[in-house]
Amino acid sequence: MADLLVTLANPRGNMIYTQSVATKLITDVQNNIFAKTAPVVYAIKLDNSANTTEAVYMKLYADTTAAGSGVTVGTTNPLFVMKAGAGKSVELYMPGGIQVAQSQYLHVAVVTTAGVAGTTDPTGTVALTVTGE
């Protein structure tokens, strides 16, 4: 797994979070997207093109702890869900952004089942890029 957090000089989305092998491992502190409270998400790219056997679902969660200890993938309701079909790459742009509450951190999981109950990791490689501030 390779994570990257970059600060950009951009009026919308001055931070980019990438994960080259996205999984449901929400307990990894690296899943604290943007490493700050109250982030705003402006764009998401879910690249499932290398995983040609199954669709994947990226789920965003908000939690008051940086480590995401209040989030249980498969039980906790996600803040946002996005699907990429088998062998597909999907991009979503939100000019108004998705605002996370003032005292909460943003966390992510990528699984192969839609809905709250999905907990199965993708078998193939999935890349995730989230742009925000």
C-alpha positions in Angstrom: 0.0 0.0 0.0 1.4 3.4 -1.0 -0.3 6.5 0.5 0.4 10.1 -0.5 -0.9 13.4 0.8 0.1 16.4 -1.3 -0.8 20.1 -0.7 -1.5 22.0 -3.9 -1.9 25.7 -4.7 -5.4 25.4 -6.0 -8.6 27.4 -5.1 -10.6 24.2 -5.0 -9.2 21.1 -3.4 -5.7 22.0 -2.3 -5.0 18.5 -1.0 -4.8 15.2 -2.7 -5.0 11.8 -1.0 -4.1 8.7 -3.0 -4.0 5.0 -2.1 -2.7 2.6 -4.7 -4.1 -0.6 -3.1 -7.4 0.4 -1.5 -9.0 -2.0 1.0 -11.4 -2.0 3.9 -8.6 -1.7 6.4 -10.2 1.3 8.1 -8.2 0.8 11.3 -5.0 1.9 9.5 -4.4 5.5 10.7 -3.4 6.4 7.1 -7.1 6.3 6.3 -7.5 9.6 8.2 -8.0 11.4 4.9 -6.2 14.8 4.8 -5.0 14.3 8.5 -7.4 17.0 9.8 -10.8 17.6 11.2 -13.7 19.1 9.1 -12.3 18.4 5.6 -14.2 19.1 2.4 -14.1 16.6 -0.5 -14.3 18.1 -4.0 -13.4 15.1 -6.3 -13.0 11.4 -6.1 -11.4 9.0 -8.6 -12.0 5.3 -8.0 -9.9 3.3 -10.5 -10.9 -0.3 -10.7 -9.5 -0.8 -14.2 -6.9 -3.3 -13.0 -9.5 -5.4 -11.2 -11.5 -6.9 -14.0 -13.4 -9.5 -12.0 -15.6 -7.5 -9.6 -17.2 -4.2 -9.0 -16.0 -2.2 -6.0 -17.7 0.3 -3.7 -15.7 3.2 -2.0 -17.3 4.3 1.3 -16.5 7.5 3.1 -17.0 7.6 6.9 -16.8 10.5 9.4 -15.6 9.8 12.9 -14.4 11.9 15.9 -11.2 9.9 16.3 -8.2 10.2 13.9 -7.7 6.4 13.9 -11.4 5.7 13.0 -12.0 3.6 16.1 -15.7 4.6 16.0 -16.1 3.1 12.5 -16.8 -0.5 11.9 -17.0 -1.4 8.2 -20.1 -3.5 7.7 -22.0 -1.9 10.6 -21.4 1.9 10.5 -23.5 3.9 8.0 -21.2 5.5 5.5 -21.3 9.2 4.8 -21.0 8.6 1.0 -20.8 5.5 -1.3 -19.4 5.4 -4.9 -19.3 2.4 -7.3 -16.8 1.4 -10.0 -17.7 -1.5 -12.1 -15.4 -4.4 -12.9 -12.5 -3.0 -15.1 -13.8 0.5 -14.9 -12.5 3.9 -13.6 -15.0 6.4 -12.3 -14.5 10.1 -11.4 -16.9 12.3 -9.5 -16.5 16.1 -9.2 -18.5 18.0 -6.5 -18.0 21.8 -7.0 -19.8 22.5 -3.7 -18.0 19.7 -1.9 -19.0 17.2 0.8 -18.3 18.9 4.2 -17.4 16.8 7.2 -18.6 18.0 10.6 -16.3 20.4 12.5 -15.0 17.8 15.0 -14.8 14.8 12.7 -12.1 13.1 10.6 -12.7 11.5 7.2 -12.0 7.7 6.7 -12.4 5.4 3.7 -13.0 1.8 2.9 -13.2 0.0 -0.4 -15.2 -3.2 -0.5 -17.0 -5.5 -3.0 -20.5 -5.2 -1.6 -22.8 -2.3 -1.8 -24.7 -1.0 1.3 -23.8 -0.8 4.9 -23.1 -4.5 5.3 -20.3 -4.8 2.7 -17.0 -6.0 4.3 -15.2 -8.0 1.6 -11.9 -6.6 0.3 -11.4 -6.4 -3.4 -9.3 -9.3 -4.8 -7.7 -7.1 -7.5 -5.9 -3.8 -7.2 -8.0 -0.7 -6.8 -6.6 2.9 -6.8 -8.2 5.7 -5.0 -7.6 9.5 -5.3 -9.6 12.0 -3.2 -9.2 15.8 -3.7 -10.3 18.2 -1.1 -9.2 20.7 1.6 
